[in-house]
Amino acid sequence: MLIFTYYLITQNATLRQHCHALTHMRTRKARHDGTLQYIKQEKKKHEDKTQRHIHNEIKAHT
């Protein structure tokens, strides 16, 4: 169980870094397009998906 928890934390960190990088890229693009509202929506959608993914991982292992 401990190993699984550790795995989940490391995976989660990787996902978060990935999301963070995506956000930066999107924000940079948004400055040119001027569509920050759209970016926020997309980011939220992406975060929800990530949360769901983590939840499903936990369910799969228990």
N, CA, C and O atoms as a MOPAC input file, in Angstrom:
PM7 MOZYME 1SCF
protein

 N      0.84100 1    -1.20700 1     0.00000 1
 C      0.00000 1     0.00000 1     0.00000 1
 C      0.87400 1     1.25400 1     0.00000 1
 O      0.58100 1     2.22500 1    -0.69800 1
 N      1.93300 1     1.22400 1     0.77600 1
 C      2.82000 1     2.38300 1     0.86500 1
 C      3.46800 1     2.67000 1    -0.48200 1
 O      3.58400 1     3.82200 1    -0.90200 1
 N      3.88400 1     1.60300 1    -1.14800 1
 C      4.52100 1     1.75700 1    -2.46600 1
 C      3.53100 1     2.40300 1    -3.42600 1
 O      3.87700 1     3.31700 1    -4.17500 1
 N      2.29400 1     1.91400 1    -3.39200 1
 C      1.25900 1     2.47500 1    -4.26400 1
 C      1.05700 1     3.96400 1    -3.99700 1
 O      0.95500 1     4.75800 1    -4.93100 1
 N      1.00000 1     4.33700 1    -2.72600 1
 C      0.81300 1     5.74400 1    -2.35900 1
 C      1.95400 1     6.58500 1    -2.89500 1
 O      1.74800 1     7.66800 1    -3.44200 1
 N      3.16400 1     6.06500 1    -2.72700 1
 C      4.35000 1     6.77000 1    -3.22700 1
 C      4.25700 1     6.94500 1    -4.73400 1
 O      4.54200 1     8.01700 1    -5.26900 1
 N      3.85400 1     5.87300 1    -5.41300 1
 C      3.68800 1     5.89900 1    -6.86900 1
 C      2.68800 1     6.98200 1    -7.26400 1
 O      2.91500 1     7.74800 1    -8.20100 1
 N      1.58800 1     7.02800 1    -6.53800 1
 C      0.53300 1     7.99100 1    -6.83500 1
 C      1.03400 1     9.42100 1    -6.67200 1
 O      0.74500 1    10.28800 1    -7.49600 1
 N      1.78700 1     9.65600 1    -5.59900 1
 C      2.30500 1    10.99900 1    -5.34500 1
 C      3.26400 1    11.42000 1    -6.45300 1
 O      3.19800 1    12.54800 1    -6.94200 1
 N      4.15100 1    10.51400 1    -6.84800 1
 C      5.11500 1    10.85600 1    -7.90600 1
 C      4.39200 1    11.08600 1    -9.22300 1
 O      4.71800 1    12.01000 1    -9.96800 1
 N      3.40200 1    10.23400 1    -9.50600 1
 C      2.61900 1    10.39400 1   -10.72900 1
 C      1.90600 1    11.74200 1   -10.72500 1
 O      1.89900 1    12.46800 1   -11.71900 1
 N      1.30800 1    12.05300 1    -9.58000 1
 C      0.56500 1    13.28600 1    -9.42500 1
 C      1.47000 1    14.48800 1    -9.68000 1
 O      1.07700 1    15.43600 1   -10.35900 1
 N      2.67500 1    14.44300 1    -9.13400 1
 C      3.63400 1    15.53300 1    -9.31600 1
 C      3.97100 1    15.69300 1   -10.79500 1
 O      4.05300 1    16.81000 1   -11.30500 1
 N      4.16300 1    14.57200 1   -11.47200 1
 C      4.48600 1    14.60400 1   -12.89900 1
 C      3.33400 1    15.23600 1   -13.66700 1
 O      3.54300 1    16.09000 1   -14.52800 1
 N      2.12300 1    14.80900 1   -13.34700 1
 C      0.93900 1    15.36300 1   -14.00200 1
 C      0.85300 1    16.86600 1   -13.78000 1
 O      0.56600 1    17.63100 1   -14.70000 1
 N      1.10800 1    17.27400 1   -12.53400 1
 C      0.99100 1    18.68400 1   -12.20500 1
 C      2.01100 1    19.51300 1   -12.98400 1
 O      1.68900 1    20.58400 1   -13.49800 1
 N      3.22800 1    19.01500 1   -13.06400 1
 C      4.26400 1    19.72000 1   -13.82400 1
 C      3.83900 1    19.83900 1   -15.27700 1
 O      4.01100 1    20.88200 1   -15.90800 1
 N      3.28400 1    18.76100 1   -15.79500 1
 C      2.82000 1    18.71800 1   -17.17800 1
 C      1.73700 1    19.77400 1   -17.40100 1
 O      1.78300 1    20.52200 1   -18.37700 1
 N      0.76700 1    19.82800 1   -16.49200 1
 C     -0.31800 1    20.81200 1   -16.57200 1
 C      0.25400 1    22.22100 1   -16.51200 1
 O     -0.16100 1    23.11100 1   -17.25400 1
 N      1.20700 1    22.40200 1   -15.61900 1
 C      1.80800 1    23.70600 1   -15.40800 1
 C      2.48800 1    24.19100 1   -16.68300 1
 O      2.34400 1    25.34900 1   -17.07500 1
 N      3.22200 1    23.30200 1   -17.31500 1
 C      3.90900 1    23.63300 1   -18.56800 1
 C      2.88000 1    24.00600 1   -19.63100 1
 O      3.05700 1    24.97300 1   -20.37200 1
 N      1.80800 1    23.22900 1   -19.69300 1
 C      0.73600 1    23.49500 1   -20.65600 1
 C      0.14600 1    24.88000 1   -20.43200 1
 O     -0.07900 1    25.63400 1   -21.38000 1
 N     -0.09900 1    25.20200 1   -19.18000 1
 C     -0.68100 1    26.49600 1   -18.83000 1
 C      0.20700 1    27.62100 1   -19.32700 1
 O     -0.27300 1    28.60000 1   -19.89800 1
 N      1.50300 1    27.47300 1   -19.10600 1
 C      2.43200 1    28.50900 1   -19.54400 1
 C      2.38700 1    28.69300 1   -21.04800 1
 O      2.36000 1    29.81900 1   -21.54500 1
 N      2.37900 1    27.59200 1   -21.76500 1
 C      2.33400 1    27.66400 1   -23.22000 1
 C      1.05000 1    28.34300 1   -23.67300 1
 O      1.05800 1    29.20200 1   -24.55400 1
 N     -0.05200 1    27.93700 1   -23.05000 1
 C     -1.34800 1    28.50400 1   -23.40900 1
 C     -1.39800 1    29.99500 1   -23.09700 1
 O     -1.90600 1    30.78600 1   -23.89100 1
 N     -0.86700 1    30.37200 1   -21.93700 1
 C     -0.89700 1    31.77700 1   -21.52700 1
 C     -0.10600 1    32.62000 1   -22.51200 1
 O     -0.53200 1    33.70800 1   -22.89800 1
 N      1.04500 1    32.11000 1   -22.91200 1
 C      1.88100 1    32.83500 1   -23.85900 1
 C      1.10000 1    33.05700 1   -25.15300 1
 O      1.13900 1    34.13800 1   -25.74200 1
 N      0.39400 1    32.01900 1   -25.58100 1
 C     -0.41100 1    32.09500 1   -26.79600 1
 C     -1.56000 1    33.09300 1   -26.58700 1
 O     -1.90100 1    33.86400 1   -27.48400 1
 N     -2.14000 1    33.05900 1   -25.40000 1
 C     -3.29300 1    33.90900 1   -25.10100 1
 C     -2.93100 1    35.38600 1   -25.18900 1
 O     -3.74900 1    36.20800 1   -25.60200 1
 N     -1.70600 1    35.71900 1   -24.80000 1
 C     -1.29200 1    37.12200 1   -24.84800 1
 C     -1.36900 1    37.64500 1   -26.27200 1
 O     -1.65500 1    38.81900 1   -26.50600 1
 N     -1.10900 1    36.75500 1   -27.21400 1
 C     -1.17700 1    37.15800 1   -28.61800 1
 C     -2.62300 1    37.17200 1   -29.10700 1
 O     -3.03700 1    38.06900 1   -29.84200 1
 N     -3.37700 1    36.16700 1   -28.68800 1
 C     -4.76000 1    36.04600 1   -29.15300 1
 C     -5.73400 1    36.89800 1   -28.35000 1
 O     -6.77000 1    37.32500 1   -28.85800 1
 N     -5.38700 1    37.13700 1   -27.09400 1
 C     -6.27800 1    37.89700 1   -26.21900 1
 C     -7.50000 1    37.10000 1   -25.80900 1
 O     -8.59000 1    37.65700 1   -25.67800 1
 N     -7.32900 1    35.80000 1   -25.60400 1
 C     -8.46500 1    34.95100 1   -25.22600 1
 C     -8.19800 1    34.26600 1   -23.88700 1
 O     -8.21300 1    33.03900 1   -23.79100 1
 N     -7.95700 1    35.06700 1   -22.87200 1
 C     -7.62300 1    34.50400 1   -21.56700 1
 C     -8.78700 1    33.76300 1   -20.92600 1
 O     -8.58600 1    32.78700 1   -20.20400 1
 N     -9.99800 1    34.22400 1   -21.18800 1
 C    -11.18000 1    33.58200 1   -20.61000 1
 C    -11.26100 1    32.13100 1   -21.08000 1
 O    -11.52000 1    31.21700 1   -20.29700 1
 N    -11.03500 1    31.95100 1   -22.36000 1
 C    -11.04500 1    30.61000 1   -22.95600 1
 C     -9.97000 1    29.72900 1   -22.31800 1
 O    -10.20200 1    28.55400 1   -22.03500 1
 N     -8.80900 1    30.30700 1   -22.10000 1
 C     -7.70000 1    29.57800 1   -21.48200 1
 C     -8.10700 1    29.07700 1   -20.09600 1
 O     -7.84700 1    27.92700 1   -19.74300 1
 N     -8.74500 1    29.94800 1   -19.31800 1
 C     -9.17300 1    29.58000 1   -17.96300 1
 C    -10.13300 1    28.39400 1   -18.00700 1
 O    -10.01800 1    27.46600 1   -17.20600 1
 N    -11.07400 1    28.42900 1   -18.94100 1
 C    -12.03200 1    27.32900 1   -19.09300 1
 C    -11.30100 1    26.03200 1   -19.40500 1
 O    -11.55300 1    24.99400 1   -18.79200 1
 N    -10.39800 1    26.11000 1   -20.36400 1
 C     -9.64500 1    24.93000 1   -20.78500 1
 C     -8.82400 1    24.37500 1   -19.63000 1
 O     -8.76200 1    23.16400 1   -19.42300 1
 N     -8.19600 1    25.27300 1   -18.88400 1
 C     -7.35400 1    24.86700 1   -17.75800 1
 C     -8.20600 1    24.13000 1   -16.72400 1
 O     -7.80300 1    23.09500 1   -16.19400 1
 N     -9.39100 1    24.68100 1   -16.44600 1
 C    -10.27800 1    24.05600 1   -15.47100 1
 C    -10.68400 1    22.66400 1   -15.95600 1
 O    -10.67000 1    21.70200 1   -15.18700 1
 N    -11.04200 1    22.56600 1   -17.22000 1
 C    -11.42400 1    21.28200 1   -17.79900 1
 C    -10.29900 1    20.27100 1   -17.63100 1
 O    -10.52000 1    19.11600 1   -17.26500 1
 N     -9.09500 1    20.73400 1   -17.90600 1
 C     -7.90900 1    19.88600 1   -17.82700 1
 C     -7.67000 1    19.42600 1   -16.38700 1
 O     -7.32900 1    18.26900 1   -16.14300 1
 N     -7.85500 1    20.34700 1   -15.44200 1
 C     -7.66800 1    20.01600 1   -14.02800 1
 C     -8.70400 1    18.99800 1   -13.56300 1
 O     -8.38600 1    18.06300 1   -12.82800 1
 N     -9.95200 1    19.19100 1   -14.00500 1
 C    -11.01400 1    18.25500 1   -13.64500 1
 C    -10.68100 1    16.85500 1   -14.15400 1
 O    -10.86800 1    15.85600 1   -13.46000 1
 N    -10.18000 1    16.81700 1   -15.39600 1
 C     -9.82600 1    15.54600 1   -16.00100 1
 C     -8.71300 1    14.87400 1   -15.20200 1
 O     -8.73900 1    13.66400 1   -14.97600 1
 N     -7.74900 1    15.66300 1   -14.78300 1
 C     -6.62300 1    15.14700 1   -13.99700 1
 C     -7.12400 1    14.59500 1   -12.66900 1
 O     -6.71000 1    13.51500 1   -12.24900 1
 N     -8.02000 1    15.33500 1   -12.00400 1
 C     -8.58200 1    14.88700 1   -10.72900 1
 C     -9.31200 1    13.55900 1   -10.91000 1
 O     -9.15700 1    12.63700 1   -10.10900 1
 N    -10.10500 1    13.47500 1   -11.96900 1
 C    -10.84600 1    12.25300 1   -12.26200 1
 C     -9.87900 1    11.09400 1   -12.48500 1
 O    -10.09800 1     9.98000 1   -12.00800 1
 N     -8.81100 1    11.37600 1   -13.21400 1
 C     -7.80300 1    10.36600 1   -13.52900 1
 C     -7.18900 1     9.81800 1   -12.24400 1
 O     -7.04200 1     8.60500 1   -12.08900 1
 N     -6.83800 1    10.69800 1   -11.33900 1
 C     -6.23600 1    10.29800 1   -10.06400 1
 C     -7.23900 1     9.47300 1    -9.26100 1
 O     -6.88500 1     8.45300 1    -8.66900 1
 N     -8.48100 1     9.92100 1    -9.24800 1
 C     -9.54200 1     9.22300 1    -8.52200 1
 C     -9.70600 1     7.80200 1    -9.06200 1
 O     -9.83200 1     6.84800 1    -8.29500 1
 N     -9.70300 1     7.67300 1   -10.38700 1
 C     -9.84600 1     6.36400 1   -11.01800 1
 C     -8.66300 1     5.46600 1   -10.69800 1
 O     -8.82800 1     4.26200 1   -10.50100 1
 N     -7.47400 1     6.04600 1   -10.64600 1
 C     -6.26900 1     5.28300 1   -10.29100 1
 C     -6.43100 1     4.69300 1    -8.89500 1
 O     -6.13000 1     3.52200 1    -8.66300 1
 N     -6.91000 1     5.51900 1    -7.96900 1
 C     -7.09000 1     5.07300 1    -6.58300 1
 C     -8.11600 1     3.93900 1    -6.54500 1
 O     -7.90100 1     2.92000 1    -5.88800 1
 N     -9.22800 1     4.12500 1    -7.25200 1
 C    -10.28500 1     3.11600 1    -7.26900 1
 C     -9.75900 1     1.79700 1    -7.83800 1
 O    -10.10000 1     0.72200 1    -7.34400 1
 N     -8.93800 1     1.88500 1    -8.86600 1
 C     -8.40300 1     0.69300 1    -9.52100 1
 C     -7.50600 1    -0.11400 1    -8.58700 1
 O     -7.42300 1    -1.33700 1    -8.70100 1
 N     -6.83800 1     0.57000 1    -7.66700 1
 C     -5.87600 1    -0.09800 1    -6.80000 1
 C     -6.44900 1    -0.55700 1    -5.46700 1
 O     -5.78400 1    -1.27600 1    -4.72200 1
 N     -7.68800 1    -0.14500 1    -5.15600 1
 C     -8.23400 1    -0.53000 1    -3.84500 1
 C     -9.32700 1    -1.57100 1    -4.00600 1
 O     -9.90600 1    -2.01700 1    -3.01600 1

